[in-house]
Amino acid sequence: MPSAEMTPASMREPEPVRPATAEPVQPTSEDEIARAGSELIGGPLGQRALLGISWWTPVRVVALVAIGMFALGLVQKAPCYHSAWFFGASSQYTKACYSDIPHLYQGRGFADHLVPYFDRLPDDMSGGMGYLEYPVLTGVFMEVASWLTPHSGTIQHQEQWYWFVNAGMLMVCAAVIAVCVARTHRRRPWDGLLVALSPAFLLTATINWDLLAVALTAAAMLMWSRSRPVAFGVLLGLATAAKLYPVFLLGPLLVLCWRAGKWREYAQAVGGAVIAWLLVNLPVMLFAFQGWSKFYTFSQERGIDFGSFWLIWAQNSSNPPSTGFVNTAAMVLVVLCFLGIAVLAFTAPRRPRFAQLAFLLVAAFILTNKVYSPQYVLWLVPLAVLARPKWRDFLIWQACEVAYFLGIWMYLAYTTSGDAHKGLPTQGYHWAIVLHLAGTLYLCAVVVRDILMPERDVVRRSGDDDPSGGVLDGAQDVFVLGAAAHPPRHAAHFEGPQVDWGRPEPPYLEDRSL
């Protein structure tokens, strides 16, 4: 039986004093891949480098690199922009440049000035969908892009403009994500380059509108790291109004605030999220409930789809599982994953970092869901960077995601090319799904290892506690279970300051004798 340990408020020790100024962590000094990659721009940073006197700050460099990589992603979509979206059933798949955006311009009524959620879509236009199947804030984003699109000329010309306008708006979201990640860990701004240079980010950024929710979530994480729970809640509520997954971040935050006794801050975060979500959704919910609820009913009624292990089961079984069974089973699996993460959070030798648990829960949702669209990788990229800012592990995972990106388009090319069968057959696509699952599970395993062996955590090895944790950073534990009541069993020998969890740190003395 695990034993619970409570620390009364009167017996808590004072929170550790942190240095007022701490030098940024240089990735070329701690990451062998970053060190090797730096040779392309002159090599690792020298000991006598003058920092902080140039316009080229890390955050600005990260933002510019993110914009440059996003532009390369637009170039990758050029074959579809010019012809493949409009001519040939399979050419947009063989060229791996598919995007929902131009197809839904007409298919969801934007070309005909229909108001999302309020105006019913003709069945011949929407394939029987009836109403726009996206959350309200994403629908607003799509509508604003429609307002900025010239409604003149051929429908092909309008769809090209609509994609281009959306791409410009999504580019702003991409820059916001990279900047927020670069600023969340104060001493690790260069970690933002992992986001900016992400291959999967480049390839999937303009497939759909997911970047809006990802940008709001990244901004929320930044606000929490700055100990601003209300702003965090408001941004997370807006993110949830654009996509469902951001609300899952409140789960890991619950167990962390429970362990640290930060109930007031958690209540502020939840309150801000609920109010922001209601402000966006309530007007549409009251006056166009049928259209508003389409996202939720579609999510429930949608069958087993691309990218999930459920699809492998269904396509290899004479008695495939029903949609109702998969809905229930997926929900049970997610709940079990959350309970497992909660146990991990309470029993870990040190309180896990917020980004670590957030990544694990969103990854669990993706792994157990009945559909995995290729752009869903965008949900995980910022969280993965904050949870495990290590180039080797990040690139292994990204390689698996790029392989899946190519696999799904080659599979669709195979199924839409008739007797020509150009592309990847069903069994080959199943292996692409397995590769995606294996890559995500690998990164989850590494993060769990870091939680159980905090001396292996890249962020903590640099001397930090939880730089994305805000009020949790350096806070005392008030509730732990089992192994958390005892010192860590693993010890690693490395140079650099260590965080003595739950105890005041010694004063930082400056040696001026040299």
GIHU-V248536 format. One record per backbone hydrogen bond with DSSP energy under -0.5 kcal/mol. NH is the residue of the N-H (numbers start at 1). CO is the residue of the C=O. E is the energy in kcal/mol with one decimal. If there is no record, write none. Layout:
# GIHU-V248536
[[NH | CO | E] [NH | CO | E]]
This chain:
# GIHU-V248536
[[5 | 480 | -2.0] [7 | 478 | -1.4] [8 | 6 | -0.6] [11 | 8 | -1.3] [12 | 9 | -1.0] [16 | 474 | -0.7] [18 | 16 | -0.5] [25 | 187 | -4.4] [27 | 25 | -0.7] [29 | 26 | -1.9] [30 | 26 | -0.6] [30 | 27 | -0.9] [31 | 27 | -2.2] [35 | 31 | -2.4] [36 | 32 | -2.2] [37 | 33 | -2.8] [38 | 34 | -1.7] [39 | 36 | -1.2] [40 | 37 | -1.7] [41 | 38 | -1.7] [42 | 39 | -1.0] [43 | 38 | -3.1] [49 | 46 | -1.3] [51 | 49 | -0.8] [57 | 55 | -2.3] [61 | 57 | -2.4] [62 | 58 | -2.7] [63 | 59 | -2.4] [64 | 60 | -2.3] [65 | 61 | -2.5] [66 | 62 | -2.5] [67 | 63 | -2.2] [68 | 64 | -2.5] [69 | 65 | -2.8] [70 | 66 | -2.2] [71 | 67 | -2.2] [72 | 68 | -1.6] [73 | 69 | -1.7] [74 | 70 | -1.6] [75 | 71 | -1.8] [76 | 72 | -2.0] [77 | 73 | -1.0] [78 | 75 | -1.5] [80 | 77 | -0.7] [81 | 77 | -2.3] [82 | 78 | -2.2] [83 | 79 | -1.4] [84 | 79 | -1.9] [85 | 80 | -1.9] [86 | 83 | -2.0] [87 | 83 | -2.0] [92 | 84 | -0.6] [93 | 90 | -1.2] [94 | 90 | -2.5] [95 | 91 | -1.7] [96 | 93 | -1.2] [97 | 92 | -1.8] [98 | 92 | -0.6] [100 | 207 | -2.8] [101 | 207 | -0.6] [103 | 99 | -0.6] [104 | 100 | -2.1] [105 | 101 | -0.7] [105 | 102 | -0.6] [106 | 102 | -0.6] [107 | 103 | -1.6] [108 | 104 | -1.7] [109 | 106 | -1.5] [110 | 104 | -0.5] [110 | 105 | -0.9] [111 | 105 | -1.8] [113 | 110 | -1.2] [114 | 109 | -2.6] [116 | 114 | -0.6] [118 | 115 | -0.8] [118 | 116 | -0.6] [119 | 115 | -2.6] [121 | 130 | -3.7] [125 | 122 | -1.1] [126 | 122 | -2.1] [127 | 123 | -1.3] [128 | 123 | -1.0] [129 | 126 | -0.8] [131 | 129 | -1.4] [137 | 241 | -2.1] [138 | 241 | -0.7] [139 | 135 | -2.2] [140 | 136 | -2.4] [141 | 137 | -2.1] [142 | 138 | -2.5] [143 | 139 | -2.3] [144 | 140 | -2.7] [145 | 141 | -2.0] [146 | 142 | -1.7] [147 | 143 | -2.2] [148 | 144 | -1.6] [149 | 146 | -1.1] [152 | 150 | -1.4] [158 | 154 | -2.1] [159 | 155 | -2.5] [160 | 156 | -2.2] [161 | 157 | -2.1] [162 | 158 | -2.9] [163 | 159 | -2.3] [164 | 160 | -2.2] [165 | 161 | -2.9] [166 | 162 | -2.4] [167 | 163 | -2.6] [168 | 164 | -2.0] [169 | 165 | -2.0] [170 | 166 | -2.8] [171 | 167 | -1.8] [172 | 168 | -1.2] [173 | 169 | -1.4] [174 | 170 | -2.4] [175 | 171 | -2.3] [176 | 172 | -2.3] [177 | 173 | -2.4] [178 | 174 | -2.2] [179 | 175 | -2.5] [180 | 176 | -2.8] [181 | 177 | -2.5] [182 | 178 | -2.2] [183 | 179 | -1.7] [184 | 180 | -1.4] [185 | 181 | -0.9] [186 | 184 | -0.9] [188 | 185 | -2.1] [191 | 188 | -1.4] [192 | 189 | -1.7] [193 | 190 | -1.8] [194 | 191 | -1.7] [195 | 191 | -0.6] [196 | 192 | -2.4] [197 | 193 | -2.6] [198 | 195 | -1.3] [202 | 198 | -2.0] [203 | 199 | -2.1] [204 | 200 | -2.0] [205 | 201 | -1.2] [207 | 204 | -1.5] [208 | 204 | -0.5] [212 | 209 | -1.5] [213 | 209 | -0.5] [214 | 210 | -2.1] [215 | 211 | -2.6] [216 | 212 | -2.0] [217 | 213 | -2.2] [218 | 214 | -2.6] [219 | 215 | -2.3] [220 | 216 | -2.0] [221 | 217 | -2.5] [222 | 218 | -1.9] [223 | 219 | -2.1] [224 | 220 | -2.4] [225 | 221 | -2.1] [226 | 222 | -1.0] [227 | 224 | -2.0] [228 | 223 | -2.0] [232 | 228 | -2.2] [233 | 229 | -2.6] [234 | 230 | -2.6] [235 | 231 | -2.4] [236 | 232 | -2.5] [237 | 233 | -2.5] [238 | 234 | -2.2] [239 | 235 | -2.3] [240 | 236 | -2.3] [241 | 237 | -1.4] [242 | 238 | -0.5] [242 | 239 | -1.1] [243 | 239 | -1.8] [247 | 244 | -1.6] [248 | 245 | -2.0] [249 | 246 | -1.8] [250 | 247 | -1.6] [251 | 248 | -1.5] [252 | 248 | -0.8] [253 | 249 | -1.7] [254 | 250 | -1.6] [255 | 251 | -1.5] [256 | 252 | -2.0] [257 | 253 | -2.6] [258 | 254 | -2.1] [259 | 255 | -2.3] [260 | 256 | -2.0] [261 | 257 | -1.2] [262 | 257 | -2.0] [263 | 261 | -1.0] [266 | 262 | -1.6] [267 | 263 | -2.6] [268 | 264 | -2.1] [269 | 265 | -2.1] [270 | 266 | -2.6] [271 | 267 | -2.6] [272 | 268 | -2.5] [273 | 269 | -2.2] [274 | 270 | -2.6] [275 | 271 | -2.3] [276 | 272 | -2.3] [277 | 273 | -2.4] [278 | 274 | -2.5] [279 | 275 | -2.4] [280 | 276 | -1.5] [281 | 277 | -2.4] [282 | 278 | -3.0] [285 | 281 | -2.9] [286 | 282 | -2.5] [287 | 283 | -1.8] [288 | 284 | -2.3] [292 | 288 | -2.8] [293 | 289 | -2.7] [294 | 291 | -0.9] [295 | 292 | -0.7] [297 | 293 | -2.6] [298 | 294 | -2.8] [299 | 295 | -1.8] [300 | 296 | -1.6] [301 | 297 | -2.6] [302 | 298 | -2.0] [305 | 370 | -2.6] [308 | 305 | -1.0] [311 | 308 | -0.7] [312 | 308 | -1.0] [313 | 309 | -2.0] [314 | 310 | -2.9] [315 | 311 | -2.7] [316 | 312 | -0.8] [316 | 313 | -0.8] [317 | 314 | -0.9] [326 | 322 | -2.3] [327 | 323 | -2.7] [328 | 324 | -2.1] [329 | 325 | -3.1] [330 | 326 | -3.1] [331 | 327 | -1.8] [332 | 328 | -2.4] [333 | 329 | -2.6] [334 | 330 | -2.2] [335 | 331 | -2.3] [336 | 332 | -2.6] [337 | 333 | -2.4] [338 | 334 | -2.5] [339 | 335 | -2.5] [340 | 336 | -2.5] [341 | 337 | -2.5] [342 | 338 | -2.6] [343 | 339 | -2.4] [344 | 340 | -2.3] [345 | 341 | -2.5] [346 | 342 | -2.1] [347 | 343 | -2.0] [348 | 344 | -1.6] [350 | 451 | -0.5] [357 | 353 | -1.7] [358 | 354 | -2.5] [359 | 355 | -2.4] [360 | 356 | -2.1] [361 | 357 | -2.2] [362 | 358 | -2.2] [363 | 359 | -2.6] [364 | 360 | -2.0] [365 | 361 | -2.1] [366 | 362 | -2.2] [367 | 363 | -2.7] [368 | 364 | -1.8] [369 | 365 | -1.1] [372 | 306 | -3.5] [376 | 373 | -2.3] [377 | 374 | -1.1] [378 | 375 | -1.8] [379 | 376 | -1.4] [380 | 376 | -0.7] [380 | 377 | -0.8] [381 | 377 | -1.5] [382 | 378 | -0.7] [383 | 379 | -0.5] [384 | 380 | -3.4] [385 | 381 | -2.2] [386 | 382 | -2.0] [387 | 383 | -2.2] [388 | 384 | -2.9] [390 | 388 | -2.7] [394 | 390 | -2.4] [395 | 391 | -2.7] [396 | 392 | -2.0] [397 | 393 | -2.1] [398 | 394 | -2.4] [399 | 395 | -2.5] [400 | 396 | -1.6] [401 | 397 | -1.9] [402 | 398 | -2.6] [403 | 399 | -2.1] [404 | 400 | -1.9] [405 | 401 | -2.5] [406 | 402 | -2.3] [407 | 403 | -2.2] [408 | 404 | -2.7] [409 | 405 | -1.2] [410 | 406 | -2.2] [411 | 407 | -2.1] [412 | 408 | -2.3] [413 | 409 | -2.2] [414 | 410 | -1.8] [415 | 411 | -2.1] [416 | 412 | -1.4] [417 | 413 | -0.7] [420 | 417 | -1.5] [421 | 418 | -1.0] [423 | 421 | -0.7] [424 | 410 | -1.6] [429 | 425 | -2.1] [430 | 426 | -2.1] [431 | 427 | -1.5] [432 | 428 | -1.4] [433 | 429 | -2.1] [434 | 430 | -2.5] [435 | 431 | -2.2] [436 | 432 | -2.0] [437 | 433 | -2.7] [438 | 434 | -2.9] [439 | 435 | -2.5] [440 | 436 | -2.1] [441 | 437 | -2.5] [442 | 438 | -2.3] [443 | 439 | -1.8] [444 | 440 | -2.2] [445 | 441 | -2.6] [446 | 442 | -2.1] [447 | 443 | -2.1] [448 | 444 | -2.6] [449 | 445 | -2.4] [450 | 446 | -2.1] [451 | 447 | -1.8] [452 | 448 | -2.4] [453 | 449 | -2.5] [456 | 453 | -3.0] [457 | 454 | -1.1] [461 | 457 | -2.3] [462 | 458 | -0.7] [462 | 459 | -0.6] [463 | 460 | -1.7] [464 | 459 | -1.3] [469 | 466 | -2.4] [472 | 469 | -2.4] [473 | 470 | -1.5] [475 | 472 | -1.8] [478 | 259 | -3.3] [479 | 259 | -1.5] [480 | 5 | -1.3] [481 | 346 | -2.4] [482 | 3 | -1.8] [484 | 481 | -2.0] [485 | 482 | -2.0] [486 | 483 | -2.0] [494 | 492 | -0.7] [500 | 498 | -0.6] [501 | 499 | -1.1] [503 | 500 | -1.8] [509 | 507 | -0.8] [511 | 509 | -0.6] [512 | 510 | -0.8]]
